[in-house]
Amino acid sequence: QVQFVESGGGLVQPGGSLRLSCAASGNIVSIDVMAWYRRAPGKQRELVARITSGGSSDYADSVKGRFTISRDNAKNTVYLEMKSLKPEDTAVYYCSVTLVGVGYDYWGQGTQVTVSS
């Protein structure tokens, strides 16, 4: 069993910043990939950013240069630093982890990010 504690969401003005955190706990031996997804109103879920156990990261084109994903392996925690936020970034953000040797992802409960003036 894997559980998550997500935090950092909220309301922010365009151009502002937020820092999301997601701490995983439970039956964890080794985490492969950690990622952030989001689901905006009326849209499909999309991958925002992901980071491998070795620290390599990938970003959606829409957030590249504005968002930074990082992880603290000792704490089983993934972060998402979001800068220069835009209204189109408004969505529910979900963290996920892929465990080594497990063929499916675990998901957090989601945290709302609203960018509005």
Secondary structure, DSSP 4 states (H G I P E B T S, - for coil): -EEEEEE--EEE-TT--EEEEEEEEES-S-EEEEEEEEE-TTS--EEEEEE-TTS-EEE-TTTTTTEEEEEEGGGTEEEEEE-S--GGG-EEEEEEEEETT-SSEEE---EEEEE--
